[in-house]
Amino acid sequence: MKRYFVYIMASKKNGTLYIGVTSNIQKRVFEHKTNIVDGFTKKYSVHKLIYYESTSDIHSAIRREKQLKNWKRDWKIELIEKTNPQWLDLSSSLQGL
């Protein structure tokens, strides 16, 4: 079964946030961390994976991404801190996904 991920990257705790969706989170996080693709995350040094969730439905993932992008910053921070209060880089937990 295919999995889709909605994820949040940050430059640092309470720093610049980036929200995205992907079907290959390990590859996508690697691209962000290594600045392979020009864009927002490269420009603002957004390299820490601080939150992610998964679903088996691409439409649900896209809806969730759009929902989170429209949230107030405080709501995003609250979501992050519920599961990752120290804003640790979660990329090492992606093994096997």
C-alpha positions in Angstrom: 0.0 0.0 0.0 1.3 3.4 -1.0 1.9 6.0 1.8 1.8 9.7 1.5 3.3 12.1 4.0 2.5 15.7 5.1 5.6 17.1 6.8 6.9 20.3 8.4 10.6 21.3 8.1 12.1 24.2 10.1 15.3 26.2 10.1 15.5 26.0 13.9 13.2 26.1 16.9 10.5 28.7 16.3 12.3 29.5 13.0 11.1 29.5 9.4 8.6 26.7 8.6 8.0 24.8 5.4 5.1 22.4 4.8 5.0 19.9 2.1 3.6 16.6 0.9 5.4 13.6 -0.7 5.1 9.9 -1.3 8.8 9.4 -0.5 9.7 11.2 2.7 13.2 9.9 3.0 14.1 11.2 -0.5 12.3 14.5 -0.1 14.0 15.2 3.3 17.4 14.4 1.8 16.7 16.8 -1.0 15.8 19.6 1.5 18.8 18.9 3.7 21.3 18.8 0.8 19.9 21.8 -1.1 19.6 19.7 -4.3 16.6 21.8 -5.4 16.6 25.5 -5.5 13.7 27.1 -3.7 12.3 28.2 -0.4 14.1 25.6 1.9 17.4 26.3 0.3 17.0 30.1 0.5 16.0 30.0 4.1 18.1 27.0 5.3 15.1 25.0 6.3 16.7 21.6 7.0 15.2 20.0 10.1 12.3 17.6 9.8 10.2 18.4 12.9 6.8 16.9 12.2 5.2 14.4 9.8 2.1 12.4 9.5 1.1 9.8 6.9 -2.0 8.5 5.1 -2.7 6.0 2.4 -4.8 8.5 0.4 -3.1 11.2 -1.7 -6.2 13.4 -1.7 -6.3 13.4 2.1 -2.6 14.3 2.2 -3.1 17.2 -0.2 -6.1 18.5 1.8 -4.1 18.3 5.0 -1.2 20.1 3.5 -3.4 22.9 2.3 -5.1 23.0 5.7 -1.8 23.3 7.6 -0.6 26.0 5.2 -3.6 28.0 6.0 -3.3 27.7 9.8 -2.0 30.5 12.0 1.6 30.1 13.0 0.7 29.6 16.6 -1.5 26.6 15.6 1.4 25.1 13.7 3.7 25.5 16.6 1.2 24.0 18.9 0.9 21.0 16.6 4.6 20.5 16.4 5.2 20.8 20.1 2.5 18.2 21.0 4.7 15.5 19.5 8.1 17.2 19.3 8.5 19.8 22.1 12.3 20.0 21.7 12.0 20.5 17.9 14.4 17.6 17.4 15.3 16.6 13.8 13.2 13.5 13.1 14.9 12.5 9.9 16.8 9.7 11.6 13.4 8.1 12.5 12.5 7.7 8.9 14.4 4.4 8.4 12.0 1.8 7.1 9.3 4.2 5.9 
